[in-house]
Amino acid sequence: MAPPKKLNWWHTQIVDWMLGNPEKKLRDCAAALGVSQPWLSTIIHTDIFQNYAQSRMAQHHLLVSNDIIGKAQALADLSLDVLTERIEDERDTMKLKEVRASAELSLKALGYTGGDGGGSDRNSGVTILVGADSTVLAAARERIRNRHSPAGGGSRVIEGSAAPAPVPAKPTGEAA
């Protein structure tokens, strides 16, 4: 049997069945569609089917992923709103342990702490900007320059050229 040159209705039907029954085997697909397993195998291994199936499955996964992400985002938003309201209502009666747990949960979600509540080794993305006027900056620069000057007690530069180290002679009596 020659492979099909164009997309046919059975290509769509096979992919629809595969998307609707991801946990089942191809022999189940053949039985459901009333075709033989060798015929189904021939069809699904053609380039035209592979290209079509790959395209349809990519679209399907994108739709499913976006739906799941949307639902997870909505759940997270609602949960955070409820948690925020509860903390605001009970802020005077909440135990320190509960406040700490809420803070750790929030900071962890933002990437500021590791899983154990301690500091994380990864860059948290926090940037601290410190304002300083020009006189403070000039004084700091001067201290840095003085640290590296001989008078400032920093490292000293020795002028001159370095001679190559002499090559040690081989001790007598050693084999070459």
C-alpha positions, 0 to 999 in steps of 0.5 A, spaced: 500 500 500 502 506 497 503 512 503 497 517 502 500 524 498 495 528 502 491 529 508 485 524 509 479 524 513 482 518 517 488 522 519 483 527 523 479 521 526 486 517 528 489 524 531 482 525 535 482 518 538 489 519 540 488 526 543 481 523 547 484 517 549 492 518 551 492 512 556 490 507 551 494 503 546 494 503 538 491 496 538 485 500 542 485 505 536 485 500 531 479 496 534 475 503 535 476 505 528 474 498 525 481 498 522 487 493 522 493 494 526 498 493 520 493 498 516 493 503 522 501 502 523 502 504 516 498 510 516 501 513 523 508 512 520 507 516 514 510 523 514 504 527 512 500 523 518 506 525 523 506 532 521 499 533 522 499 529 528 505 533 531 501 540 529 495 538 532 498 535 539 502 541 539 496 546 539 492 541 544 498 541 549 498 549 548 491 549 549 491 545 555 497 548 558 494 555 558 487 553 561 491 549 567 496 555 568 489 560 568 486 556 573 492 555 577 493 563 577 486 564 579 486 559 584 493 563 587 489 570 586 483 567 590 487 564 595 492 570 596 486 574 597 483 570 602 489 569 606 490 577 606 483 578 608 484 573 614 491 576 616 488 583 616 482 581 620 486 577 625 492 581 625 492 582 633 490 575 635 494 571 630 500 568 633 507 569 631 508 562 628 502 563 624 505 570 621 512 567 620 509 562 616 505 567 612 511 571 611 515 565 609 510 563 604 510 569 601 517 570 601 519 563 598 513 564 592 517 571 591 524 567 590 527 570 596 528 564 601 530 557 600 525 551 601 527 551 608 526 558 610 533 560 610 537 564 605 538 562 598 544 561 595 541 563 588 541 571 586 534 573 589 534 579 584 534 584 590 537 590 588 539 595 594 540 602 591 544 607 596 544 614 595 551 618 597 553 625 595 559 627 591 563 629 598 562 622 601 563 618 594 570 623 593 572 621 600 571 613 599 575 614 592 581 617 596 581 612 601 581 606 595 587 610 592 590 611 599 590 603 600 594 601 594 599 607 595 606 606 598 604 611 603 597 609 605 600 602 607 597 598 601 601 594 596 608 596 594 610 596 587 617 594 586 621 597 580 626 593 576 626 587 571 625 580 573 631 575 572 629 568 570 630 563 575 636 559 574 635 552 572 637 547 577 643 542 575 642 535 575 645 531 580 651 527 578 650 520 578 643 520 575 641 517 569 638 521 563 
